[in-house]
């Protein structure tokens, strides 16, 4: 099941994303959370510190939108390569825009 | 290659949750990130600007054919329930739930810390209720693992 969280900046998307993800994990489901914000904060709300958050490799934008890149990796490989497991067992991916990567 | 949000991801995760950046380009027809979403939660707060953004988002989501688009009212104060109900009625989307404004959340955000809310905490109760709402709308999908 794929769940998108959208809304104007500042309405609390990240806060609610973290809470929804943790609630699904609490129910015993395997949860993958993808932060696409150019200034990713979901890591903190899921309990990682800044160092751990910075260590999460950036998922290439092409993989997220499906507009290019090589097709060599399966979803399982992508998750093991780019994913970070957070304390509530939610796996986090960072997928900010390539043009903005490193800008923050 | 296909987006990571294509069908195959469902083999690896029961729930794939995408916290979308602000902006509407992820709802574009050509490879928009959310074209694959089963459910879209449109978060609003009690402000006209957030409501206008929600309205534009809902129109795009329906054009994309996202099957379930629901409103969520966040940071609600007393009396905002009616406000969110009226907005969702106007936009013709179900209101999945209302999350109260809460000092615990503000404090966790200020510190950049884990949002760990205990049972009975009003924000957590609201989140549980919204997840239940989505579950009921998805019978047969989320359980298929």
Interface residues (C-beta under 8 A of the other chain):
Chain A: X1 X2 X3 X4 X5 X6 X7 X8 X9 X10 X11 X12 X13 X14 X15 X16 X17 X18 X19 X20 X21 X22 X23 X24 X27 X29 X30 X31 X32 X33 X34 X35 X36 X37 X38 X41 X42 X44 X45 X46 X47 X50 X59 X62 X63 X64 X65 X66 X67 X68 X69 X70 X71 X74 X75 X76 X78 X79 X87 X91 X96 X97
Chain B: X1 X2 X3 X4 X5 X6 X8 X9 X10 X11 X12 X13 X14 X15 X16 X17 X18 X19 X20 X21 X22 X26 X27 X31 X32 X33 X34 X36 X37 X38 X39 X40 X41 X42 X43 X44 X45 X49 X50 X53 X54 X57 X61 X66 X72 X74 X75 X99 X105 X108 X109 X112 X113 X114 X115 X116 X117 X123 X124 X127 X128 X130 X131 X134 X138 X141 X142 X145
